[in-house]
Amino acid sequence: MSDEISFAEFEKVDIRVGTIVEVEPFPEARKPAFKLKIDFGPEIGVKKSSAQITVHYTPETLLGRQVLGVVNFPPRQIGPVRSEVLTLGFEDENGAIVLAAVEQGVPNGKKMM
């Protein structure tokens, strides 16, 4: 378990829901990954992300899927891709990433409460 934080510290992490609108292979990545474009609604817009999620997902299964992302981290350069959001997921028993998602559809850009 990580160190305990206050609720005020947690509130600083801006986690929003968005819909994947574009998926491309990312062959330049060190580990297999996809380049994603995620629509976080009119306030935030479409943001780019790199995600190592190729074990459980294909471009076809990702397109149109709602995901959770941290939208207020600074952009990170990953090879030739500037990742603007951190797409959230969990490791399965083999270390492959399973995406965190909402159970029912919600409007893009809604903040996790």
Backbone as CSV, one residue per row, in Angstrom:
resi,resn,N_x,N_y,N_z,CA_x,CA_y,CA_z,C_x,C_y,C_z
1,MET,0.834,-1.177,0.000,0.000,0.000,0.000,0.882,1.244,0.000
2,SER,0.449,2.269,-0.696,1.198,3.533,-0.765,0.994,4.335,0.516
3,ASP,1.775,5.408,0.650,1.632,6.292,1.800,0.244,6.925,1.803
4,GLU,-0.290,7.156,2.972,-1.595,7.786,3.119,-1.538,9.234,2.638
5,ILE,-2.586,9.675,1.939,-2.679,11.063,1.491,-3.997,11.643,1.996
6,SER,-4.092,12.951,1.983,-5.324,13.604,2.405,-6.315,13.631,1.239
7,PHE,-7.584,13.856,1.565,-8.591,13.964,0.524,-8.292,15.157,-0.377
8,ALA,-7.781,16.223,0.188,-7.421,17.408,-0.605,-6.345,17.064,-1.637
9,GLU,-5.382,16.211,-1.266,-4.356,15.790,-2.220,-4.969,14.948,-3.334
10,PHE,-5.885,14.049,-2.968,-6.557,13.220,-3.964,-7.345,14.072,-4.951
11,GLU,-7.988,15.124,-4.458,-8.795,15.987,-5.319,-7.966,16.688,-6.401
12,LYS,-6.673,16.776,-6.197,-5.796,17.407,-7.194,-5.621,16.542,-8.437
13,VAL,-5.850,15.233,-8.313,-5.723,14.326,-9.453,-7.024,14.394,-10.248
14,ASP,-6.956,14.912,-11.464,-8.137,15.124,-12.299,-8.350,13.911,-13.203
15,ILE,-9.222,12.998,-12.763,-9.524,11.777,-13.516,-10.844,11.996,-14.239
16,ARG,-10.804,11.853,-15.577,-11.992,12.074,-16.408,-12.267,10.857,-17.274
17,VAL,-13.499,10.777,-17.749,-13.878,9.726,-18.677,-13.815,10.293,-20.092
18,GLY,-13.337,9.447,-21.013,-13.267,9.845,-22.417,-13.493,8.641,-23.305
19,THR,-13.783,8.919,-24.568,-14.021,7.862,-25.543,-12.863,7.795,-26.523
20,ILE,-12.342,6.597,-26.738,-11.256,6.407,-27.702,-11.833,6.610,-29.103
21,VAL,-11.272,7.576,-29.827,-11.773,7.901,-31.169,-10.792,7.511,-32.268
22,GLU,-9.558,7.191,-31.891,-8.564,6.759,-32.877,-7.535,5.869,-32.201
23,VAL,-7.150,4.796,-32.894,-6.151,3.839,-32.384,-5.181,3.534,-33.513
24,GLU,-3.886,3.614,-33.218,-2.859,3.257,-34.192,-1.813,2.382,-33.515
25,PRO,-1.207,1.470,-34.252,-0.070,0.732,-33.702,1.055,1.711,-33.350
26,PHE,1.877,1.338,-32.410,3.016,2.166,-31.988,4.270,1.298,-32.039
27,PRO,4.737,0.961,-33.251,5.868,0.037,-33.383,7.184,0.590,-32.836
28,GLU,7.297,1.912,-32.696,8.540,2.505,-32.186,8.686,2.365,-30.668
29,ALA,7.620,2.005,-29.976,7.662,1.881,-28.519,8.562,0.716,-28.106
30,ARG,9.194,0.839,-26.947,10.060,-0.236,-26.434,9.264,-1.497,-26.141
31,LYS,8.071,-1.340,-25.574,7.170,-2.455,-25.316,5.957,-2.270,-26.222
32,PRO,5.308,-3.349,-26.636,4.152,-3.214,-27.527,3.108,-2.248,-26.954
33,ALA,2.657,-1.330,-27.806,1.724,-0.297,-27.345,0.873,0.203,-28.509
34,PHE,-0.153,0.957,-28.151,-0.978,1.653,-29.123,-0.885,3.150,-28.876
35,LYS,-1.031,3.919,-29.944,-1.226,5.362,-29.843,-2.737,5.576,-29.856
36,LEU,-3.226,6.300,-28.865,-4.654,6.542,-28.739,-4.952,8.027,-28.845
37,LYS,-6.107,8.339,-29.403,-6.683,9.675,-29.304,-7.995,9.485,-28.558
38,ILE,-8.149,10.251,-27.468,-9.289,10.089,-26.578,-10.040,11.410,-26.484
39,ASP,-11.343,11.368,-26.722,-12.194,12.555,-26.657,-12.693,12.727,-25.231
40,PHE,-12.236,13.797,-24.581,-12.644,14.109,-23.212,-13.687,15.219,-23.164
41,GLY,-14.431,15.398,-24.242,-15.525,16.365,-24.253,-15.072,17.762,-24.610
42,PRO,-16.045,18.698,-24.704,-15.744,20.038,-25.209,-14.795,20.861,-24.335
43,GLU,-14.804,20.650,-23.032,-13.943,21.430,-22.140,-12.460,21.087,-22.318
44,ILE,-12.152,19.805,-22.499,-10.766,19.337,-22.570,-10.360,19.013,-24.000
45,GLY,-11.262,18.432,-24.772,-10.978,18.101,-26.168,-10.374,16.718,-26.338
46,VAL,-9.823,16.495,-27.517,-9.204,15.213,-27.854,-7.732,15.265,-27.448
47,LYS,-7.311,14.274,-26.690,-5.933,14.199,-26.192,-5.287,12.894,-26.639
48,LYS,-3.954,12.932,-26.766,-3.185,11.755,-27.178,-2.648,11.012,-25.955
49,SER,-2.549,9.686,-26.110,-1.991,8.850,-25.058,-1.297,7.660,-25.697
50,SER,-0.310,7.136,-25.016,0.338,5.890,-25.407,-0.006,4.880,-24.329
51,ALA,-0.441,3.682,-24.750,-0.858,2.695,-23.765,-0.356,1.312,-24.141
52,GLN,0.265,0.640,-23.178,0.772,-0.720,-23.373,-0.345,-1.716,-23.051
53,ILE,-1.306,-1.803,-23.963,-2.512,-2.595,-23.721,-2.757,-3.598,-24.848
54,THR,-1.699,-4.020,-25.526,-1.851,-4.870,-26.707,-2.167,-6.329,-26.389
55,VAL,-2.008,-6.765,-25.151,-2.279,-8.166,-24.813,-3.785,-8.447,-24.833
56,HIS,-4.566,-7.566,-24.232,-6.000,-7.801,-24.085,-6.871,-7.064,-25.105
57,TYR,-6.283,-6.172,-25.896,-7.089,-5.321,-26.770,-6.519,-5.261,-28.183
58,THR,-7.399,-5.029,-29.134,-7.022,-4.759,-30.522,-7.562,-3.377,-30.866
59,PRO,-7.088,-2.779,-31.943,-7.653,-1.480,-32.330,-9.178,-1.538,-32.473
60,GLU,-9.688,-2.632,-32.997,-11.134,-2.758,-33.204,-11.909,-2.796,-31.881
61,THR,-11.346,-3.426,-30.859,-12.057,-3.500,-29.574,-11.896,-2.221,-28.760
62,LEU,-10.918,-1.395,-29.115,-10.690,-0.143,-28.383,-11.514,1.015,-28.925
63,LEU,-11.704,1.056,-30.220,-12.399,2.176,-30.851,-13.819,2.301,-30.291
64,GLY,-14.142,3.475,-29.767,-15.465,3.721,-29.191,-15.590,3.362,-27.727
65,ARG,-14.562,2.784,-27.138,-14.578,2.364,-25.728,-14.328,3.567,-24.831
66,GLN,-15.101,3.662,-23.745,-14.843,4.713,-22.763,-13.776,4.236,-21.786
67,VAL,-12.852,5.135,-21.469,-11.747,4.845,-20.559,-11.602,5.981,-19.558
68,LEU,-10.826,5.737,-18.524,-10.507,6.761,-17.536,-9.098,7.243,-17.774
69,GLY,-8.885,8.544,-17.595,-7.545,9.096,-17.777,-7.286,10.253,-16.835
70,VAL,-6.029,10.383,-16.433,-5.593,11.538,-15.648,-5.237,12.623,-16.654
71,VAL,-5.962,13.739,-16.589,-5.796,14.782,-17.603,-4.943,15.962,-17.136
72,ASN,-4.505,15.970,-15.878,-3.725,17.115,-15.414,-2.272,16.788,-15.056
73,PHE,-1.744,15.686,-15.594,-0.302,15.452,-15.528,0.349,16.231,-16.660
74,PRO,1.602,16.628,-16.507,2.275,17.272,-17.642,2.476,16.267,-18.773
75,PRO,2.463,16.720,-20.020,2.705,15.797,-21.147,4.050,15.100,-20.986
76,ARG,4.121,13.878,-21.521,5.344,13.073,-21.422,5.718,12.587,-22.814
77,GLN,6.960,12.776,-23.166,7.446,12.332,-24.470,7.798,10.855,-24.404
78,ILE,7.125,10.050,-25.227,7.394,8.617,-25.286,7.797,8.318,-26.720
79,GLY,9.117,8.273,-26.963,9.606,8.139,-28.339,9.110,9.312,-29.155
80,PRO,8.507,9.054,-30.306,8.030,10.153,-31.146,6.643,10.675,-30.737
81,VAL,6.047,10.095,-29.689,4.687,10.472,-29.284,4.727,11.319,-28.027
82,ARG,3.970,12.413,-28.038,3.812,13.250,-26.849,2.499,12.840,-26.182
83,SER,2.597,12.060,-25.119,1.424,11.557,-24.408,0.897,12.658,-23.498
84,GLU,-0.378,13.017,-23.695,-0.968,14.146,-22.972,-1.818,13.731,-21.778
85,VAL,-2.209,12.469,-21.716,-3.000,11.953,-20.593,-2.483,10.572,-20.212
86,LEU,-2.706,10.199,-18.972,-2.368,8.859,-18.503,-3.645,8.029,-18.524
87,THR,-3.700,7.062,-19.416,-4.838,6.150,-19.490,-4.693,5.139,-18.355
88,LEU,-5.752,4.964,-17.573,-5.660,4.161,-16.353,-6.029,2.700,-16.572
89,GLY,-5.325,1.833,-15.868,-5.588,0.403,-15.932,-4.907,-0.302,-14.771
90,PHE,-5.093,-1.614,-14.743,-4.541,-2.454,-13.687,-3.807,-3.622,-14.316
91,GLU,-2.764,-4.111,-13.652,-2.068,-5.304,-14.122,-2.881,-6.542,-13.787
92,ASP,-2.970,-7.473,-14.748,-3.574,-8.766,-14.449,-2.518,-9.656,-13.792
93,GLU,-2.835,-10.936,-13.593,-1.906,-11.837,-12.899,-0.595,-12.052,-13.648
94,ASN,-0.570,-11.714,-14.954,0.653,-11.866,-15.752,1.345,-10.542,-16.047
95,GLY,0.833,-9.450,-15.496,1.443,-8.146,-15.702,0.915,-7.385,-16.905
96,ALA,-0.039,-7.949,-17.639,-0.636,-7.247,-18.779,-1.699,-6.280,-18.261
97,ILE,-1.852,-5.152,-18.935,-2.754,-4.109,-18.467,-4.196,-4.351,-18.919
98,VAL,-5.109,-4.205,-17.952,-6.552,-4.235,-18.185,-7.053,-2.824,-17.896
99,LEU,-7.743,-2.227,-18.850,-8.187,-0.848,-18.710,-9.198,-0.669,-17.586
100,ALA,-9.096,0.473,-16.889,-10.125,0.896,-15.943,-11.218,1.559,-16.778
101,ALA,-12.462,1.283,-16.450,-13.556,1.809,-17.264,-14.786,2.039,-16.407
102,VAL,-15.746,2.756,-16.974,-17.021,2.968,-16.304,-17.962,1.820,-16.649
103,GLU,-18.854,1.507,-15.749,-19.786,0.392,-15.951,-20.880,0.750,-16.950
104,GLN,-21.319,2.002,-16.926,-22.333,2.485,-17.855,-21.808,3.747,-18.508
105,GLY,-22.273,4.028,-19.723,-21.801,5.208,-20.433,-22.150,6.503,-19.704
106,VAL,-21.199,7.409,-19.693,-21.395,8.745,-19.138,-20.840,9.753,-20.131
107,PRO,-21.258,11.011,-20.055,-20.757,12.006,-20.999,-19.229,12.163,-20.908
108,ASN,-18.594,12.271,-22.079,-17.151,12.500,-22.111,-16.799,13.749,-21.315
109,GLY,-15.701,13.659,-20.567,-15.212,14.795,-19.790,-15.681,14.823,-18.364
110,LYS,-16.615,13.955,-17.992,-17.086,13.947,-16.601,-15.942,13.572,-15.667
111,LYS,-15.871,14.263,-14.556,-14.810,14.038,-13.575,-15.212,12.935,-12.615
112,MET,-14.225,12.102,-12.243,-14.468,11.076,-11.236,-14.735,11.746,-9.905
113,MET,-15.762,11.293,-9.245,-16.167,11.904,-7.969,-15.812,10.976,-6.824
